[in-house]
Amino acid sequence: MRLTLTTLLLLSFLSIARADERPVFNLELTEKGFIPEILNVPANTRIKIKMLNSTTKVAELESFDMKFEKIATPGNSITVLTGPLHPGDYTFFDDYSVNNLRGKVVAKGISK
């Protein structure tokens, strides 16, 4: 049992280290929309998207295409992990927005 627990701890540390190695792409959510509205990312790469909620309301960064959803309180940042993404366009949005605020991730590169 001791060997199994040690192995599990080691594997969890390795997965944390790998997540930190992902390239980071920053987003800001304002009352008018996402800045930038389009994120250009490398295809076939695991990425990290960090979003600052600059609005006065709770927001939810969500994407059906990239399979994430995370709530961001006003003035705070959230981080989502996604990928690797095949070349193409992927939509994200603020699920709580009455203005239908949307953005797009464009994955470019060689398809595997």
NORTAMO-V358390 format. One line per field, one symbol per residue. ss: DSSP state (H for helix, E for strand, L for the rest). psi: psi as a letter, one per 40 degrees, with the letter a starting at -180 (. if undefined). A space follows every 10 residues. Layout:
ss->???
psi->???
This chain:
ss->LHHHHHHHHH HHHHHHHHHH LLEEEEEEEL LLLEELLEEE EELLLLEEEE EEELLLLLEE EEELLLLEEE EELLLLEEEE EELLLLLEEE EEEELLLLLL LEEEEEEELL LL
psi->dddddddddd ddddddddde eiihhhihhi deaihidhhh ihifhhihhh hhgeieihih hihddefihh hhiheiiihi hiiihihahh iiihdeheef hiahhhhiah h.
